[in-house]
Amino acid sequence: MIEPHVPAPPGPPPSWGAPRGTGAPAPLPVRPGTGRFLVLAGVFVCAACGLVYELELVALASYLIGDSVTQASVVLSVMVFAMGLGSLAAKRLRRFAAAGFGALEAVLALVGGSSAMVLYAVFAWTGGWGGLWADGPRVLLVGFSLTIGVLIGAEVPLLMELIQRVRRQDPGGAVADLFAADYVGALVGGLAFPFVLLPFLGQLTGALLTGTVNAVVGAALVLGLFRRDLTRRARWLLLTANVLVVALLATATVLADDFERAARHAVYGQDVRVAVRTDVQEVVLTGDADGRPLDLFLDGRLRVSDSDERRYHEALVRPAMDGPHARVLILGGGDGLAAREVLRHPGVRRVDVVEPDAGLVRLARNDPGLSALNEHAYGDPRLHAGAADAFRRLRSTPSAAYDVVISDLPDPDITAGTKLYSQEFYGLLRRVLAPDGRLAVHAGPVADRPRTFWTVDATLRAAGLPAVAYRVGTRDAHEGRDAAPDPGRAAAGPHAPAPRGWGFLLAARAAPALRLDPAAPRPRTLTPESLAGGARDAARTRVPGLPPSTLVHPRY
């Protein structure tokens, strides 16, 4: 976003480098029409680069820190505020518009292009979740947003001077042309980031390449079109500065893969075995060799820990399978571990897994370690997996299609998934359940975040699905579903201090009984006594009077 700027009256003061004793700038090396087109093309490219910097900060902060809504709000609000400051500050540079714009673009290219690498480095090597740098990534996020915003805002008054330098016109027409080029450039940058840069280059290389383009275009515009406005010394300084910036960014691009591997090892430990970027998320597998336990991380958050996953999946699945269970739907669960527990029960005829990430399903099917952990569930002919959005899939599912639904989804307080814990979503689930069907929901750690947990309970009840709550403790106090990795503990294992257990809700059209299926093989970690004790523990944390969460009013 840019602010309109009204240029000075005709007869601009001399630019930096104009011959002493003259009041008029040197003539341009091209016709005014060509010069005007080149300036607007420069505006277009700079606007595209600026928006890529913004989106890259939002995406990386959401991955490293979490809560995408908060991070987007922080980045965008700070950046827009800083743009206003930059526009005001650039008023003092209007006399030196050409040199000022060239220097500005060099600094912006360096700061914006390197921002992703610097943020990731601080997170990985300074123990971004504890100690002196506990808020290091957050502080840097605000710092980069402020700096990049100031630099983007300062572009506008200088570009207005340059466009008027080419050919004088009324201020309204100049502003309209500038805004048109700026907004079209922002559109291209905004579309290029998710559809080109992120999937094909990744966050680090994409940001570095964007900075390189930014520096080259800024330098080419000033040194090619306005070089006669600069002294010989100024031209050499500007050229040298941009060559250094491009060289730094190019070197960082060459080293980006090695840097990413080293940073990943600093975060997850030295036994990273698989690290892939699917169409949906980053998937990292550690361990499962030489006796080391297998851990699965999705976008930096622990989703499966070999040492304790059975406690989680047995608690999630087994109580819901007490009753008719011929047709089972699993939402999420692309790792195949919930399906493993479902398939143990006699009488299961069909299991549908709806997982948005087809890449995770392929990994769970083909990776030796993960497929061994899920006991080759994807090789069972009763299991049918499809990559789809759960909300969309439920809207097209016939009524009473399933006897059991297992909701194996990320914690509700992870912003991207709050719609899957909404009253509307549970209303769809109620419709697809058979009259005597059951729904099992992973609702986050009840002991650590009771308000979130009991909001899920209130939301289920508002959708006509009364529930019974229970919890299961973890074996390791530092392990938990959806925990973020702790760079400071990489040597001992990539688990941050995390929730001390998991909370679940078993729901149905009428309040269900909390039991285990006597006809199924005996669970390894769950007993009727421990299940009843988990229900008593969860009941003691109840927070009464909470309103339900909806799509338009999420309360997590």
C-alpha positions in Angstrom: 0.0 0.0 0.0 1.3 3.5 -0.8 0.4 7.0 0.0 -0.3 9.6 -2.6 2.4 12.3 -2.8 2.0 15.7 -4.4 5.2 16.6 -6.2 7.0 20.0 -6.0 6.1 22.7 -8.4 7.7 22.7 -11.9 11.4 23.4 -11.9 12.8 20.7 -9.6 16.0 21.4 -7.7 19.1 19.8 -9.0 19.6 16.1 -8.2 22.7 14.8 -6.6 25.5 14.9 -9.1 24.1 17.7 -11.3 26.8 20.1 -12.6 27.4 22.8 -10.1 25.9 26.1 -10.8 23.0 24.6 -12.9 19.4 24.5 -11.8 18.2 21.9 -14.3 18.8 18.2 -14.4 20.7 16.6 -17.3 18.6 15.3 -20.2 17.5 11.7 -20.3 19.2 9.2 -22.7 15.7 8.1 -24.0 12.5 9.7 -25.2 10.1 10.8 -22.4 7.5 8.2 -23.4 10.1 5.4 -23.1 11.5 6.8 -19.9 8.0 6.9 -18.4 7.4 3.3 -19.3 10.7 2.3 -17.7 9.9 4.1 -14.5 6.4 2.5 -14.3 8.0 -0.9 -15.1 10.4 -0.4 -12.2 7.4 0.5 -9.9 5.7 -2.7 -11.0 8.7 -4.9 -10.1 9.5 -3.2 -6.8 5.8 -3.5 -5.8 5.9 -7.2 -6.6 9.1 -7.7 -4.6 7.7 -5.7 -1.6 4.6 -7.9 -1.4 6.7 -11.1 -1.6 8.7 -9.8 1.4 5.5 -9.3 3.4 4.1 -12.8 2.5 7.4 -14.5 3.2 7.5 -12.9 6.7 4.0 -14.0 7.4 4.6 -17.6 6.2 7.8 -18.1 8.0 6.6 -16.6 11.2 3.5 -18.8 11.1 5.8 -21.8 10.7 8.3 -20.9 13.4 6.0 -19.2 15.9 2.6 -20.5 15.1 -0.9 -18.8 15.0 -1.0 -17.6 11.5 -3.7 -15.0 12.1 -1.7 -13.2 14.8 1.5 -13.3 12.8 -0.2 -11.9 9.7 -1.8 -9.2 11.8 1.5 -8.2 13.3 3.4 -8.2 10.0 0.8 -6.3 8.0 -0.1 -3.7 10.6 3.5 -2.9 11.5 4.5 -2.8 7.9 1.6 -0.4 6.9 2.4 1.8 9.8 6.1 1.8 8.8 5.2 2.7 5.3 3.7 5.9 6.5 6.9 6.7 8.4 9.0 5.9 5.3 6.9 8.2 3.2 7.4 11.1 5.6 11.1 10.4 6.0 11.7 10.3 2.2 10.5 13.9 1.8 14.0 15.0 2.8 15.5 12.9 -0.1 13.4 14.3 -2.9 16.3 16.6 -3.9 18.3 13.5 -4.5 15.5 11.3 -5.9 17.6 9.2 -8.3 20.5 8.5 -6.0 18.2 8.1 -3.0 16.0 5.6 -4.9 19.0 3.6 -6.0 20.5 3.4 -2.5 17.0 2.6 -1.0 16.5 -0.4 -3.4 19.9 -1.8 -2.5 19.2 -1.7 1.2 15.6 -3.1 0.7 17.0 -5.9 -1.5 19.5 -6.9 1.1 17.1 -6.7 4.1 14.1 -8.3 2.4 16.1 -10.9 0.6 18.0 -12.1 3.7 15.1 -11.8 6.2 13.9 -15.4 5.9 17.4 -16.8 6.4 18.1 -14.6 9.4 14.8 -15.5 11.1 15.4 -19.2 10.5 19.0 -18.9 11.8 17.9 -17.2 15.0 15.2 -19.8 15.6 17.5 -22.7 15.0 20.7 -21.6 16.7 19.7 -19.4 19.6 17.2 -21.6 21.3 14.3 -19.6 20.0 11.9 -21.0 22.7 13.9 -20.3 25.8 16.6 -18.4 27.6 17.8 -15.0 26.7 16.4 -15.3 23.1 13.1 -16.6 24.2 11.3 -13.9 22.0 14.1 -13.7 19.5 12.0 -14.7 16.4 9.2 -12.4 17.5 11.5 -9.4 18.0 13.1 -10.0 14.7 9.7 -10.4 13.0 8.7 -6.9 14.2 12.1 -5.5 13.3 12.1 -6.8 9.8 8.4 -5.7 9.3 9.3 -2.2 10.5 12.4 -1.9 8.4 11.0 -3.3 5.2 7.8 -1.2 5.7 9.9 2.0 6.1 11.9 1.3 2.9 8.8 0.4 0.9 7.1 3.6 2.0 10.1 5.7 1.2 10.0 4.5 -2.4 6.8 6.4 -3.3 7.8 10.1 -2.9 11.1 9.3 -4.7 9.3 7.5 -7.6 6.9 10.4 -7.9 9.8 12.8 -8.3 11.4 10.5 -10.9 8.2 10.1 -12.9 7.8 13.9 -12.9 11.4 14.2 -13.8 10.8 12.3 -17.0 7.8 14.4 -18.1 5.7 16.9 -16.1 2.0 16.2 -15.8 -0.8 17.0 -13.4 -0.3 15.4 -10.0 -3.6 13.4 -10.2 -2.5 11.7 -13.4 0.9 10.9 -12.1 -0.6 9.4 -8.9 -3.0 7.3 -11.0 -0.2 5.9 -13.2 2.0 5.2 -10.2 -0.8 3.5 -8.2 -1.9 1.3 -11.2 1.7 0.0 -11.7 2.1 -0.5 -8.0 -1.2 -2.5 -7.5 -0.7 -4.6 -10.6 2.8 -5.4 -9.4 1.5 -6.3 -5.9 -1.0 -8.7 -7.6 1.7 -10.4 -9.5 3.9 -10.7 -6.4 1.0 -11.9 -4.3 0.2 -14.7 -6.8 3.8 -15.6 -7.5 4.6 -16.3 -3.8 2.2 -19.2 -3.2 2.1 -20.6 -6.7 5.7 -20.2 -7.9 8.2 -19.2 -5.3 7.1 -21.2 -2.3 6.4 -24.6 -4.0 9.3 -24.5 -6.5 12.0 -22.6 -4.6 11.1 -22.6 -1.0 11.0 -19.8 1.5 14.8 -19.2 1.7 15.7 -19.3 -2.0 12.5 -17.5 -3.0 13.3 -14.6 -0.7 16.9 -14.4 -1.8 15.9 -14.5 -5.5 13.3 -11.8 -4.9 16.0 -9.6 -3.3 18.3 -10.1 -6.3 15.7 -9.1 -8.8 14.9 -6.0 -6.6 18.5 -4.9 -6.5 19.1 -5.5 -10.2 16.0 -3.6 -11.3 16.6 -0.7 -8.9 20.2 -0.3 -10.0 19.3 -0.7 -13.7 16.6 2.0 -13.5 18.8 4.6 -11.8 22.1 3.9 -13.6 20.5 3.4 -16.9 17.9 6.1 -17.1 19.1 8.7 -14.6 22.8 8.2 -14.6 23.4 11.8 -15.8 21.8 13.0 -12.6 24.6 11.5 -10.6 28.3 12.4 -10.3 30.8 9.9 -11.4 31.7 9.1 -7.8 28.0 8.6 -7.0 27.5 6.2 -9.9 30.5 4.1 -8.8 29.3 4.0 -5.2 25.9 2.9 -6.3 27.2 0.3 -8.7 29.6 -1.1 -6.1 26.9 -1.2 -3.4 24.5 -3.1 -5.7 27.2 -5.5 -6.9 28.0 -6.3 -3.3 24.3 -6.9 -2.5 23.8 -9.1 -5.5 27.0 -11.0 -4.7 25.9 -11.6 -1.1 22.4 -12.7 -2.1 23.8 -15.0 -4.8 26.3 -16.6 -2.4 23.5 -17.1 0.1 21.4 -18.7 -2.6 24.2 -21.2 -3.5 24.6 -22.0 0.2 20.8 -22.1 1.0 20.5 -25.9 0.8 23.5 -26.5 3.1 22.2 -23.8 5.4 18.8 -25.3 5.6 20.1 -28.8 6.3 22.3 -27.4 9.1 19.5 -25.4 10.6 17.2 -28.4 10.4 19.7 -30.5 12.3 20.0 -27.7 14.9 16.2 -27.8 15.4 15.5 -31.5 15.1 18.8 -33.1 16.0 21.2 -35.0 13.9 19.0 -37.9 13.0 16.8 -36.2 10.4 16.0 -39.0 7.8 13.3 -37.5 5.6 12.6 -33.8 5.0 10.2 -33.0 2.2 8.0 -30.1 1.3 4.6 -31.4 0.1 1.9 -29.3 -1.5 0.5 -28.6 1.9 3.3 -28.6 4.5 6.9 -29.5 5.5 7.2 -33.1 6.6 10.2 -34.2 8.7 10.9 -37.7 9.9 13.6 -38.3 12.4 15.0 -41.5 13.9 13.9 -45.1 13.4 17.5 -46.2 12.7 19.9 -47.8 15.1 17.2 -48.1 17.7 16.3 -44.4 17.8 12.5 -43.7 18.0 10.7 -42.3 15.0 9.3 -38.8 15.3 7.1 -37.1 12.7 6.9 -33.3 12.4 4.5 -31.4 10.3 5.3 -27.8 9.7 7.7 -27.9 12.7 5.2 -29.4 15.1 5.5 -32.9 16.6 2.6 -35.1 15.4 3.9 -38.6 16.1 6.4 -39.8 18.6 7.2 -43.5 18.4 7.8 -43.8 22.1 4.3 -42.7 23.0 2.1 -42.6 19.9 0.3 -45.9 20.9 -1.1 -44.3 24.0 -2.6 -41.4 22.0 -4.1 -43.5 19.1 -5.5 -46.2 21.4 -7.2 -43.6 23.5 -8.5 -41.8 20.4 -9.9 -44.8 18.6 -10.7 -47.6 21.0 -13.7 -46.1 23.0 -15.4 -45.0 19.7 -15.3 -48.6 18.4 -17.5 -50.0 21.1 -20.7 -50.6 19.1 -21.5 -50.9 15.4 -18.3 -50.0 13.4 -18.6 -51.5 9.9 -18.1 -48.1 8.2 -15.5 -45.7 9.7 -14.3 -42.3 8.6 -11.0 -40.9 9.8 -10.5 -37.1 9.4 -6.8 -36.4 9.2 -4.7 -39.3 10.3 -2.6 -39.4 7.1 0.1 -41.2 9.1 -2.0 -44.3 9.1 -1.8 -44.9 12.9 -5.4 -44.2 13.7 -6.3 -46.5 10.8 -4.1 -49.2 12.3 -6.2 -49.2 15.5 -9.5 -49.2 13.6 -8.5 -52.1 11.5 -7.8 -54.3 14.6 -11.5 -54.5 15.2 -13.5 -57.4 13.8 -16.5 -56.3 11.7 -14.8 -53.3 10.0 -15.8 -53.4 6.4 -14.6 -50.0 5.1 -12.3 -47.2 6.4 -12.2 -43.9 4.6 -9.2 -41.6 5.4 -9.7 -38.0 4.5 -6.2 -36.4 4.7 -5.6 -33.0 2.9 -1.9 -33.9 2.3 -1.5 -36.6 -0.3 2.3 -36.4 0.2 1.9 -37.5 3.8 -0.2 -40.4 2.7 2.4 -41.5 0.2 5.1 -41.3 2.9 3.0 -43.3 5.4 2.4 -45.9 2.7 6.0 -46.2 1.4 8.5 -45.1 4.0 9.9 -48.2 5.7 9.9 -46.7 9.2 6.5 -45.1 9.2 4.8 -47.9 7.3 6.2 -50.4 9.8 4.8 -48.2 12.7 1.3 -48.1 11.1 1.7 -51.9 10.5 1.2 -51.4 6.7 -2.4 -50.1 7.2 -2.4 -48.7 3.7 -2.0 -52.1 2.3 -5.3 -53.3 3.7 -7.9 -53.5 1.0 -10.6 -52.1 3.4 -8.8 -48.8 3.7 -9.5 -46.1 1.1 -7.5 -42.8 1.4 -8.3 -39.6 -0.4 -6.7 -36.1 -0.4 -9.5 -33.7 0.3 -10.6 -30.8 2.5 -12.6 -32.4 5.4 -15.2 -29.6 5.3 -15.8 -30.0 1.6 -15.8 -33.8 1.8 -18.5 -33.9 4.6 -20.8 -31.6 2.6 -20.9 -34.1 -0.2 -21.2 -37.2 2.0 -24.6 -38.8 2.2 -26.5 -38.8 5.5 -25.9 -41.6 8.0 -23.0 -42.9 6.0 -20.7 -43.9 8.9 -21.0 -45.8 12.1 -17.8 -44.1 13.6 -16.0 -40.9 12.8 -12.5 -40.4 14.2 -11.3 -36.7 14.2 -7.5 -37.0 14.3 -6.8 -33.3 13.7 -4.3 -30.7 15.0 -5.1 -29.0 18.3 -8.0 -26.5 18.0 -5.9 -23.6 19.1 -3.8 -23.9 15.9 -5.6 -21.1 13.9 -5.6 -22.9 10.5 -7.7 -25.7 11.9 -10.3 -23.8 14.0 -13.0 -24.3 11.3 -12.7 -28.0 11.9 -13.7 -27.5 15.5 -16.7 -25.2 14.7 -20.4 -25.8 15.4 -21.0 -25.9 11.6 -18.4 -28.6 11.1 -19.9 -30.7 13.9 -23.3 -30.2 12.4 -22.0 -31.8 9.2 -20.5 -34.7 11.3 -23.8 -35.3 13.0 -25.5 -35.6 9.7 -23.1 -38.2 8.3 -23.3 -40.3 11.5 -25.6 -43.2 11.7 -28.4 -42.8 14.4 -26.3 -44.9 16.9 -22.9 -43.7 15.5 -20.1 -42.3 17.6 -17.6 -39.4 17.1 -14.2 -39.3 18.7 -12.4 -35.9 18.8 -8.9 -35.1 19.8 -9.5 -31.7 21.6 -6.0 -30.8 22.9 -4.5 -31.1 26.3 -7.3 -30.7 28.9 -4.9 -30.2 31.8 -2.9 -27.4 30.2 -5.6 -25.7 28.2 -8.9 -26.5 29.9 -10.7 -23.5 28.4 -9.9 -24.6 24.8 -10.8 -28.2 25.6 -14.2 -27.4 27.2 -15.0 -25.0 24.3 -14.8 -28.0 22.0 -17.2 -29.8 24.4 -19.6 -26.8 24.3 -19.4 -26.7 20.5 -20.3 -30.4 20.2 -23.3 -30.0 22.5 -24.5 -26.9 20.5 -24.4 -29.1 17.4 -26.5 -31.8 19.0 -23.7 -34.1 20.0 -23.4 -34.4 23.8 -20.0 -35.8 24.8 -18.1 -37.5 27.6 -14.6 -36.2 28.3 -11.5 -38.2 29.1 -7.7 -37.8 29.1 -4.6 -39.8 28.8 -1.2 -38.8 30.2 2.1 -39.1 28.2 4.9 -41.2 29.3 7.4 -38.3 28.9 6.5 -34.9 30.4 8.2 -33.2 27.5 6.2 -35.0 24.8 2.8 -34.0 23.4 0.8 -33.8 20.2 1.4 -30.6 18.2 4.4 -29.6 20.3 6.9 -27.3 18.6 10.6 -28.3 18.4 13.0 -26.7 20.8 16.3 -25.7 19.2 17.9 -25.5 22.6 17.3 -29.2 23.3 18.3 -30.5 19.9 21.1 -32.6 21.3 18.7 -34.4 23.6 15.8 -34.6 21.2 13.6 -32.1 19.4 10.8 -31.8 21.9 9.9 -28.6 23.5 8.3 -28.5 27.0 4.8 -29.5 25.9 1.4 -30.5 27.2 1.5 -33.4 29.8 -1.2 -35.4 28.1 -4.0 -35.5 25.6 -7.7 -34.8 26.0 -10.5 -36.5 24.0 -14.2 -36.2 23.7 -16.5 -39.1 22.7 -19.8 -37.8 21.3 -23.0 -39.2 19.9 -26.6 -38.1 19.4 -27.3 -39.3 23.0 -24.6 -39.2 25.7 -22.4 -42.2 25.0 -21.0 -44.7 27.5 -17.2 -44.8 27.8 -16.2 -48.4 27.3 -13.9 -50.6 25.3 -15.1 -53.1 22.7 -14.8 -56.6 24.4 -14.6 -58.3 21.0 -11.5 -56.4 19.9 -7.9 -57.4 20.7 -6.8 -56.0 24.1 -5.2 -52.6 23.9 -1.5 -52.4 25.0 -1.8 -49.2 27.0 -5.5 -48.7 27.7 -7.7 -50.5 30.3 -11.2 -49.9 31.4 -9.8 -48.7 34.8 -7.4 -46.2 33.2 -10.2 -45.0 30.9 -12.6 -44.4 33.8 -9.8 -42.7 35.7 -9.1 -40.5 32.7 -12.7 -39.5 32.6 -12.7 -38.5 36.3 -9.5 -36.5 35.8 -10.9 -34.6 32.8 -14.2 -33.9 34.7 -12.3 -32.1 37.4 -11.0 -29.5 34.9 -14.5 -28.6 33.6 -15.0 -24.9 32.8 -18.8 -24.3 32.7 -20.7 -21.7 30.8 -18.5 -21.5 27.7 -20.1 -20.4 24.4 -19.6 -22.6 21.3 -17.2 -21.8 18.5 -18.5 -20.9 15.1 -17.0 -20.2 11.7 -17.6 -16.5 12.0 -16.8 -16.3 15.7 -14.0 -18.7 16.5 -13.3 -18.9 20.3 -10.1 -20.9 20.5 
